[in-house]
Amino acid sequence: MLDAELTKLNDKIDFAINVDVPDENIVRRMSGRRSCPSCGATYHIVHIPPKQEGVCDKCGAALVQRDDDKEETVKNRLKVYHEQTQPLIDFYEKKGVLQNVDGTVDSEEVFAAIVKILG
C-alpha cells in the first residue's frame, strides 16, 4: 500500500531501519522499571535504582511496577510485535533497503549508527 502510493508520487523508500534487540534484553529492561505513583519519578532496579529499594528518592512513596512492565505482559507484547513486524522486516530485506542497527549498545551509539545510515 505504501509502495503503491510512493510510486504514484514518483518516490521510494531509501532505508528501513530495524533497531535489533534480543527479547531477553527487552524483558530485562522493561520488567526492571519502577515508577512512583505520587510524583511520577521513574527508576530501574539495575540501571537507575532508588537510594532505598522500593522507595521514591523524591517524595518517599512506595515504588510500583506497572502492569504493562510485568514480565509476562512484556513477553506477550513481544510475541504480538514479532507477529506483526516480521513480515515488514522480510519485505524490506527483500527490497534491499533494510538496515539493522545493534540496539544492545548505549543510546548514543544507536543514534550514531542511524545517523551514519541516513548519511
DSSP file (Angstrom, degrees, kcal/mol; ACC not computed):
  #  RESIDUE AA STRUCTURE BP1 BP2  ACC     N-H-->O    O-->H-N    N-H-->O    O-->H-N    TCO  KAPPA ALPHA  PHI   PSI    X-CA   Y-CA   Z-CA
    1    1 A M     >        0   0    0      0, 0.0     4,-2.0     0, 0.0     5,-0.2   0.000 360.0 360.0 360.0 -50.0    0.0    0.0    0.0
    2    2 A L  H  >  +     0   0    0      1,-0.2     4,-2.7     2,-0.2     5,-0.2   0.924 360.0  52.5 -62.8 -43.8    2.7    2.5    0.9
    3    3 A D  H  > S+     0   0    0      1,-0.2     4,-2.5     2,-0.2    -1,-0.2   0.900 107.9  51.5 -59.1 -40.8    4.8    1.4   -2.1
    4    4 A A  H  > S+     0   0    0      2,-0.2     4,-2.0     1,-0.2    -1,-0.2   0.918 111.5  46.6 -63.1 -43.7    1.9    2.0   -4.4
    5    5 A E  H  X S+     0   0    0     -4,-2.0     4,-1.5     2,-0.2    -2,-0.2   0.905 112.7  49.5 -65.4 -41.4    1.3    5.5   -3.0
    6    6 A L  H  <>S+     0   0    0     -4,-2.7     5,-3.2     1,-0.2    -2,-0.2   0.885 108.4  53.6 -65.4 -37.6    5.1    6.3   -3.3
    7    7 A T  H ><5S+     0   0    0     -4,-2.5     3,-1.6     1,-0.2    -1,-0.2   0.908 105.5  53.6 -62.4 -41.7    5.1    5.0   -6.8
    8    8 A K  H 3<5S+     0   0    0     -4,-2.0    -1,-0.2     1,-0.3    -2,-0.2   0.859 111.7  45.8 -58.6 -35.5    2.2    7.4   -7.7
    9    9 A L  T 3<5S-     0   0    0     -4,-1.5    -1,-0.3    -5,-0.1    -2,-0.2   0.363 115.8-117.7 -88.9   5.0    4.3   10.2   -6.3
   10   10 A N  T < 5S+     0   0    0     -3,-1.6     2,-0.3     1,-0.2    -3,-0.2   0.922  77.5 118.0  56.3  46.3    7.4    9.0   -8.1
   11   11 A D      < -     0   0    0     -5,-3.2     2,-0.3    -8,-0.2    -1,-0.2  -0.816  43.2-166.4-133.1 171.4    9.2    8.4   -4.8
   12   12 A K        -     0   0    0     -2,-0.3     2,-0.6    -3,-0.1    -9,-0.0  -0.974  31.1 -95.7-154.4 166.4   10.6    5.4   -3.0
   13   13 A I        -     0   0    0     -2,-0.3     3,-0.1     1,-0.2   -10,-0.0  -0.788  28.8-173.6 -87.9 124.8   11.9    4.3    0.4
   14   14 A D        +     0   0    0     -2,-0.6     2,-0.3     1,-0.3    -1,-0.2   0.853  68.0  10.3 -84.4 -38.1   15.6    4.6    0.7
   15   15 A F        -     0   0    0      2,-0.0     2,-0.4    83,-0.0    -1,-0.3  -0.995  49.0-164.6-143.6 145.6   16.0    2.9    4.0
   16   16 A A  E     -a   98   0A   0     81,-2.3    83,-3.2    -2,-0.3     2,-0.5  -0.995  24.7-152.5-124.0 124.3   14.1    0.9    6.6
   17   17 A I  E     -a   99   0A   0     -2,-0.4     2,-0.6    81,-0.2    83,-0.2  -0.857  11.2-169.9-107.3 128.3   15.8    0.8    9.9
   18   18 A N  E     -a  100   0A   0     81,-2.7    83,-2.9    -2,-0.5     2,-0.9  -0.961  13.0-151.5-115.1 114.8   15.4   -2.0   12.4
   19   19 A V  E     -a  101   0A   0     -2,-0.6     2,-0.6    81,-0.2    83,-0.2  -0.782  22.9-149.3 -86.5 109.5   16.9   -1.5   15.8
   20   20 A D  E     +a  102   0A   0     81,-3.1    83,-2.9    -2,-0.9    84,-0.3  -0.712  27.9 161.3 -92.8 118.8   17.6   -5.1   16.8
   21   21 A V        -     0   0    0     -2,-0.6     5,-0.1    81,-0.2    -2,-0.0  -0.995  40.8-114.9-134.5 126.4   17.5   -6.0   20.5
   22   22 A P    >>  -     0   0    0      0, 0.0     4,-1.8     0, 0.0     3,-0.7  -0.283  26.8-119.1 -58.8 145.2   17.2   -9.6   21.7
   23   23 A D  H 3> S+     0   0    0      1,-0.2     4,-2.9     2,-0.2     5,-0.2   0.861 112.4  60.2 -54.0 -39.1   13.9  -10.3   23.5
   24   24 A E  H 3> S+     0   0    0      1,-0.2     4,-2.4     2,-0.2    -1,-0.2   0.895 105.0  49.1 -59.4 -39.6   15.7  -11.2   26.7
   25   25 A N  H <> S+     0   0    0     -3,-0.7     4,-2.8     2,-0.2    -1,-0.2   0.910 111.5  48.7 -65.2 -42.2   17.2   -7.7   26.8
   26   26 A I  H  X S+     0   0    0     -4,-1.8     4,-2.9     2,-0.2     5,-0.3   0.925 111.5  49.0 -65.0 -44.3   13.9   -6.1   26.3
   27   27 A V  H  X S+     0   0    0     -4,-2.9     4,-2.7     1,-0.2     5,-0.2   0.931 113.4  47.4 -60.2 -45.0   12.2   -8.2   29.0
   28   28 A R  H  X S+     0   0    0     -4,-2.4     4,-0.9    -5,-0.2    -2,-0.2   0.916 114.6  46.4 -63.3 -43.8   15.1   -7.4   31.4
   29   29 A R  H  < S+     0   0    0     -4,-2.8     3,-0.3    -5,-0.2     4,-0.2   0.950 119.6  37.8 -63.2 -49.7   14.9   -3.6   30.6
   30   30 A M  H >< S+     0   0    0     -4,-2.9     3,-1.4     1,-0.2    -2,-0.2   0.893 113.9  52.0 -75.6 -39.8   11.1   -3.3   30.9
   31   31 A S  H 3< S+     0   0    0     -4,-2.7    -1,-0.2    -5,-0.3    -2,-0.2   0.672 105.1  59.6 -73.3 -13.2   10.5   -5.6   33.8
   32   32 A G  T 3< S+     0   0    0     -4,-0.9    13,-2.5    -3,-0.3    -1,-0.3   0.502  81.6 110.3 -88.1  -4.8   13.1   -3.8   35.8
   33   33 A R  E <   -B   44   0B   0     -3,-1.4     2,-0.3    11,-0.2    11,-0.2  -0.462  43.4-179.0 -74.6 142.7   11.2   -0.5   35.5
   34   34 A R  E     -B   43   0B   0      9,-2.3     9,-3.0    -2,-0.2     2,-0.3  -0.979   4.2-166.7-135.6 149.7    9.6    1.0   38.6
   35   35 A S  E     -BC  42  64B   0     29,-2.8    29,-2.9    -2,-0.3     7,-0.2  -0.948  23.6-118.7-137.6 158.7    7.6    4.2   39.0
   36   36 A C     >  -     0   0    0      5,-2.4     4,-1.6    -2,-0.3    27,-0.1  -0.856  14.0-158.5 -96.6 120.3    6.3    6.5   41.7
   37   37 A P  T  4 S+     0   0    0      0, 0.0    -1,-0.1     0, 0.0    26,-0.1   0.694  90.0  49.9 -71.1 -16.3    2.5    6.7   41.7
   38   38 A S  T  4 S+     0   0    0     24,-0.2    25,-0.0     3,-0.1    -2,-0.0   0.933 129.0  10.0 -87.4 -51.8    2.7   10.0   43.6
   39   39 A C  T  4 S-     0   0    0      2,-0.1    -1,-0.1    22,-0.0     0, 0.0   0.536  93.9-119.6-111.0  -7.5    5.3   12.2   41.7
   40   40 A G     <  +     0   0    0     -4,-1.6     0, 0.0     1,-0.2     0, 0.0   0.491  54.9 155.6  85.8   2.3    5.8   10.2   38.5
   41   41 A A        -     0   0    0     -6,-0.1    -5,-2.4     1,-0.1     2,-0.4  -0.314  30.5-144.7 -62.1 146.8    9.6    9.6   39.0
   42   42 A T  E     +B   35   0B   0     -7,-0.2     2,-0.3    21,-0.1    -7,-0.2  -0.897  21.1 172.2-120.0 149.1   10.9    6.6   37.2
   43   43 A Y  E     -B   34   0B   0     -9,-3.0    -9,-2.3    -2,-0.4     2,-0.4  -0.864  23.8-140.4-140.4 170.3   13.6    4.1   38.2
   44   44 A H  E  >  -BD  33  48B   0      4,-1.7     4,-0.9    -2,-0.3   -11,-0.2  -0.988  21.2-132.9-136.7 133.7   15.2    0.9   37.0
   45   45 A I  T  4 S+     0   0    0    -13,-2.5   -12,-0.1    -2,-0.4    -1,-0.0   0.726 104.4  21.5 -62.1 -21.2   16.2   -1.7   39.6
   46   46 A V  T  4 S+     0   0    0    -14,-0.1    -1,-0.2   -17,-0.1   -17,-0.0   0.795 132.3  33.3-107.6 -50.4   19.6   -2.2   37.9
   47   47 A H  T  4 S+     0   0    0      1,-0.2    -2,-0.1   -18,-0.1   -18,-0.0   0.835 135.1  13.8 -85.0 -35.3   20.4    0.9   35.8
   48   48 A I  B  < S+D   44   0B   0     -4,-0.9    -4,-1.7     2,-0.0    -1,-0.2  -0.522  81.7 176.5-138.6  67.3   18.7    3.7   37.8
   49   49 A P        -     0   0    0      0, 0.0    -4,-0.1     0, 0.0     4,-0.1  -0.396  32.2-112.3 -75.6 151.2   17.9    2.3   41.3
   50   50 A P        -     0   0    0      0, 0.0     6,-0.1     0, 0.0     3,-0.1  -0.374  30.4-110.6 -71.2 162.2   16.5    4.4   44.0
   51   51 A K  S    S+     0   0    0      1,-0.2     2,-0.5     4,-0.1     5,-0.1   0.893 111.5  36.8 -61.7 -39.5   18.7    5.1   47.1
   52   52 A Q  B >  S-E   55   0C   0      3,-0.5     3,-2.3     0, 0.0    -1,-0.2  -0.972 105.3-105.5-115.9 125.1   16.5    2.9   49.2
   53   53 A E  T 3  S+     0   0    0     -2,-0.5     3,-0.1     1,-0.3    -2,-0.1  -0.191 100.8   3.7 -52.9 127.6   15.0   -0.2   47.5
   54   54 A G  T 3  S+     0   0    0      1,-0.2     9,-2.6     8,-0.1     2,-0.4   0.494 108.3 104.5  79.7   4.4   11.3    0.3   46.6
   55   55 A V  B <  S-EF  52  62C   0     -3,-2.3    -3,-0.5     7,-0.2     7,-0.2  -0.972  73.3-117.2-125.6 131.8   11.1    3.9   47.9
   56   56 A C     >  -     0   0    0      5,-3.0     4,-1.3    -2,-0.4    -3,-0.0  -0.430  13.7-148.4 -65.3 130.6   11.0    7.1   45.7
   57   57 A D  T  4 S+     0   0    0     -2,-0.2    -1,-0.1     1,-0.2    -2,-0.0   0.811  94.4  48.0 -66.0 -31.0   14.0    9.3   46.2
   58   58 A K  T  4 S+     0   0    0      1,-0.1    -1,-0.2     3,-0.1    -2,-0.0   0.895 132.5   3.9 -83.2 -41.9   11.9   12.4   45.5
   59   59 A C  T  4 S-     0   0    0      2,-0.1    -2,-0.1   -18,-0.0    -1,-0.1   0.502  88.9-118.3-127.6  -5.8    8.8   12.0   47.7
   60   60 A G     <  +     0   0    0     -4,-1.3    -3,-0.1     1,-0.2     3,-0.1   0.496  62.5 142.5  83.2   2.5    9.3    8.8   49.7
   61   61 A A        -     0   0    0      1,-0.1    -5,-3.0    -6,-0.1     2,-0.3  -0.335  61.2 -93.0 -73.5 159.4    6.3    7.0   48.2
   62   62 A A  B     -F   55   0C   0     -7,-0.2    -7,-0.2     1,-0.1   -24,-0.2  -0.558  42.4-125.6 -72.4 132.8    6.4    3.2   47.6
   63   63 A L        -     0   0    0     -9,-2.6     2,-0.3    -2,-0.3   -27,-0.2  -0.479  26.4-159.0 -78.8 151.5    7.5    2.4   44.0
   64   64 A V  B     -C   35   0B   0    -29,-2.9   -29,-2.8    -2,-0.1     2,-0.6  -0.897  18.4-128.0-128.5 157.7    5.3    0.2   41.9
   65   65 A Q        -     0   0    0     -2,-0.3   -31,-0.1   -31,-0.2     5,-0.1  -0.939  34.3-125.8-102.6 122.7    5.8   -1.9   38.8
   66   66 A R    >   -     0   0    0     -2,-0.6     3,-1.8   -33,-0.2     4,-0.4  -0.319  18.6-117.5 -65.3 150.4    3.2   -1.0   36.2
   67   67 A D  G >  S+     0   0    0      1,-0.3     3,-1.4     2,-0.2     6,-0.2   0.875 115.0  55.7 -56.5 -39.0    1.1   -3.9   34.9
   68   68 A D  G 3  S+     0   0    0      1,-0.3    -1,-0.3     5,-0.1     9,-0.1   0.528 103.5  56.3 -76.9  -2.4    2.5   -3.4   31.3
   69   69 A D  G <  S+     0   0    0     -3,-1.8    -1,-0.3   -38,-0.1    -2,-0.2   0.396  79.6 114.9-102.1  -0.1    6.1   -3.8   32.7
   70   70 A K  S <> S-     0   0    0     -3,-1.4     4,-2.5    -4,-0.4     3,-0.4  -0.459  78.0-115.5 -72.2 145.4    5.4   -7.2   34.2
   71   71 A E  H  > S+     0   0    0      1,-0.3     4,-2.6     2,-0.2     5,-0.2   0.860 112.2  47.6 -52.7 -47.9    7.5  -10.0   32.6
   72   72 A E  H  > S+     0   0    0      1,-0.2     4,-2.2     2,-0.2    -1,-0.3   0.894 112.7  49.8 -64.1 -38.8    4.5  -12.0   31.2
   73   73 A T  H  > S+     0   0    0     -3,-0.4     4,-2.5    -6,-0.2    -1,-0.2   0.920 110.9  49.4 -64.3 -43.7    2.9   -8.9   29.8
   74   74 A V  H  X S+     0   0    0     -4,-2.5     4,-2.5     1,-0.2    -2,-0.2   0.921 110.6  50.5 -61.6 -44.3    6.2   -7.8   28.1
   75   75 A K  H  X S+     0   0    0     -4,-2.6     4,-2.0    -5,-0.2    -1,-0.2   0.900 111.2  48.5 -62.1 -40.8    6.6  -11.3   26.7
   76   76 A N  H  X S+     0   0    0     -4,-2.2     4,-2.1     2,-0.2    -1,-0.2   0.907 111.1  50.2 -65.4 -41.2    3.1  -11.3   25.3
   77   77 A R  H  X S+     0   0    0     -4,-2.5     4,-2.6     1,-0.2    -2,-0.2   0.894 109.8  51.2 -63.7 -39.2    3.6   -7.8   23.8
   78   78 A L  H  X S+     0   0    0     -4,-2.5     4,-2.8     2,-0.2     5,-0.2   0.885 106.6  54.3 -65.4 -38.2    6.9   -9.1   22.2
   79   79 A K  H  X S+     0   0    0     -4,-2.0     4,-2.3     2,-0.2    -2,-0.2   0.944 112.0  43.7 -59.6 -48.1    5.0  -12.0   20.6
   80   80 A V  H  X S+     0   0    0     -4,-2.1     4,-2.3     2,-0.2     5,-0.2   0.915 112.1  54.1 -63.2 -43.2    2.5   -9.7   19.0
   81   81 A Y  H  X S+     0   0    0     -4,-2.6     4,-2.7     1,-0.2     5,-0.3   0.934 110.3  45.7 -56.5 -48.6    5.3   -7.3   17.9
   82   82 A H  H  X S+     0   0    0     -4,-2.8     4,-2.4     1,-0.2    -1,-0.2   0.908 111.1  52.4 -64.6 -41.4    7.1  -10.1   16.2
   83   83 A E  H  < S+     0   0    0     -4,-2.3    -1,-0.2    -5,-0.2    -2,-0.2   0.891 119.0  36.1 -60.1 -39.1    4.0  -11.5   14.5
   84   84 A Q  H  < S+     0   0    0     -4,-2.3     4,-0.4    -5,-0.2    -2,-0.2   0.788 123.5  40.9 -85.6 -28.6    3.2   -8.0   13.1
   85   85 A T  H >X S+     0   0    0     -4,-2.7     4,-2.4    -5,-0.2     3,-0.6   0.812  96.1  72.3 -93.9 -32.7    6.7   -6.8   12.4
   86   86 A Q  H 3X S+     0   0    0     -4,-2.4     4,-2.9    -5,-0.3     5,-0.2   0.881  95.7  53.9 -56.3 -41.6    8.5   -9.8   10.9
   87   87 A P  H 3> S+     0   0    0      0, 0.0     4,-2.3     0, 0.0    -1,-0.3   0.894 110.6  47.9 -59.8 -36.7    6.6   -9.6    7.6
   88   88 A L  H <> S+     0   0    0     -3,-0.6     4,-2.6    -4,-0.4     5,-0.3   0.915 111.2  49.7 -67.8 -42.7    7.7   -5.9    7.3
   89   89 A I  H  X S+     0   0    0     -4,-2.4     4,-2.2     1,-0.2     5,-0.2   0.940 113.0  47.1 -60.1 -46.8   11.3   -6.8    8.1
   90   90 A D  H  X S+     0   0    0     -4,-2.9     4,-2.4    -5,-0.2    -2,-0.2   0.912 111.6  51.9 -60.5 -43.2   11.2   -9.6    5.5
   91   91 A F  H  X S+     0   0    0     -4,-2.3     4,-1.6    -5,-0.2    -2,-0.2   0.943 113.8  41.2 -59.5 -51.3    9.6   -7.3    2.9
   92   92 A Y  H  X>S+     0   0    0     -4,-2.6     5,-2.1     1,-0.2     6,-1.1   0.805 112.3  55.8 -71.8 -28.2   12.2   -4.5    3.3
   93   93 A E  H ><5S+     0   0    0     -4,-2.2     3,-1.0    -5,-0.3    -1,-0.2   0.924 107.4  49.3 -66.5 -43.2   15.0   -7.0    3.4
   94   94 A K  H 3<5S+     0   0    0     -4,-2.4    -2,-0.2     1,-0.3    -1,-0.2   0.841 108.7  53.5 -63.1 -33.6   13.9   -8.5    0.1
   95   95 A K  H 3<5S-     0   0    0     -4,-1.6    -1,-0.3    -5,-0.2    -2,-0.2   0.609 113.1-123.1 -76.7 -11.0   13.8   -5.0   -1.4
   96   96 A G  T <<5S+     0   0    0     -3,-1.0    -3,-0.2    -4,-0.5    -2,-0.1   0.688  86.0 102.1  79.9  18.7   17.3   -4.4   -0.2
   97   97 A V      < +     0   0    0     -5,-2.1   -81,-2.3   -82,-0.1     2,-0.3   0.449  44.4 115.1-112.8  -1.9   16.6   -1.4    1.9
   98   98 A L  E     -a   16   0A   0     -6,-1.1     2,-0.5   -83,-0.2   -81,-0.2  -0.543  41.7-171.7 -75.8 129.8   16.6   -2.9    5.4
   99   99 A Q  E     -a   17   0A   0    -83,-3.2   -81,-2.7    -2,-0.3     2,-0.4  -0.987  10.2-151.0-120.1 121.4   19.4   -1.6    7.7
  100  100 A N  E     -a   18   0A   0     -2,-0.5     2,-0.4   -83,-0.2   -81,-0.2  -0.769   9.0-164.6 -94.3 137.0   19.8   -3.4   11.0
  101  101 A V  E     -a   19   0A   0    -83,-2.9   -81,-3.1    -2,-0.4     2,-0.7  -0.970  26.6-116.0-121.1 135.0   21.2   -1.5   14.0
  102  102 A D  E >   -a   20   0A   0     -2,-0.4     3,-0.6   -83,-0.2   -81,-0.2  -0.586  28.5-174.8 -71.0 111.7   22.5   -3.1   17.1
  103  103 A G  T 3   +     0   0    0    -83,-2.9   -82,-0.2    -2,-0.7    -1,-0.2   0.335  68.5  80.8 -91.6   7.1   20.2   -1.9   19.9
  104  104 A T  T 3  S+     0   0    0    -84,-0.3    -1,-0.2     2,-0.1     2,-0.1   0.593  79.5  79.8 -87.9 -10.0   22.2   -3.6   22.7
  105  105 A V  S <  S-     0   0    0     -3,-0.6     5,-0.1     1,-0.2     0, 0.0  -0.349  99.8 -71.0 -87.8 174.4   24.7   -0.7   22.8
  106  106 A D    >>  -     0   0    0      1,-0.1     4,-1.9    -2,-0.1     3,-0.8  -0.218  48.2-105.6 -68.5 161.3   24.1    2.6   24.5
  107  107 A S  H 3> S+     0   0    0      1,-0.3     4,-2.6     2,-0.2     5,-0.2   0.791 117.9  58.0 -60.6 -32.0   21.6    5.1   23.0
  108  108 A E  H 3> S+     0   0    0      2,-0.2     4,-2.4     1,-0.2    -1,-0.3   0.894 107.9  47.3 -65.4 -38.5   24.4    7.4   21.7
  109  109 A E  H <> S+     0   0    0     -3,-0.8     4,-2.3     2,-0.2    -2,-0.2   0.881 111.3  50.8 -69.7 -37.9   25.9    4.6   19.7
  110  110 A V  H  X S+     0   0    0     -4,-1.9     4,-2.2     2,-0.2    -2,-0.2   0.943 111.7  48.0 -62.0 -47.2   22.4    3.6   18.3
  111  111 A F  H  X S+     0   0    0     -4,-2.6     4,-2.6     1,-0.2    -2,-0.2   0.920 111.2  50.5 -59.1 -45.8   21.8    7.2   17.3
  112  112 A A  H  X S+     0   0    0     -4,-2.4     4,-2.3     1,-0.2    -1,-0.2   0.889 109.4  51.2 -61.8 -39.9   25.3    7.4   15.7
  113  113 A A  H  X S+     0   0    0     -4,-2.3     4,-1.9     2,-0.2    -1,-0.2   0.898 111.4  47.3 -64.9 -40.0   24.6    4.3   13.7
  114  114 A I  H  X S+     0   0    0     -4,-2.2     4,-2.4     2,-0.2    -2,-0.2   0.917 111.1  50.8 -67.5 -43.1   21.3    5.6   12.5
  115  115 A V  H  X S+     0   0    0     -4,-2.6     4,-1.2     1,-0.2    -2,-0.2   0.902 109.3  52.0 -60.1 -41.0   22.8    8.9   11.5
  116  116 A K  H  < S+     0   0    0     -4,-2.3    -1,-0.2     1,-0.2    -2,-0.2   0.906 109.7  48.9 -62.8 -41.9   25.5    7.1    9.6
  117  117 A I  H  < S+     0   0    0     -4,-1.9    -2,-0.2     1,-0.2    -1,-0.2   0.925 112.2  47.9 -62.5 -44.6   22.9    5.1    7.7
  118  118 A L  H  <        0   0    0     -4,-2.4    -1,-0.2    -5,-0.1    -2,-0.2   0.683 360.0 360.0 -73.2 -16.9   20.9    8.2    6.8
  119  119 A G     <        0   0    0     -4,-1.2    -3,-0.2    -5,-0.2    -1,-0.1   0.473 360.0 360.0  76.2 360.0   24.1   10.0    5.7
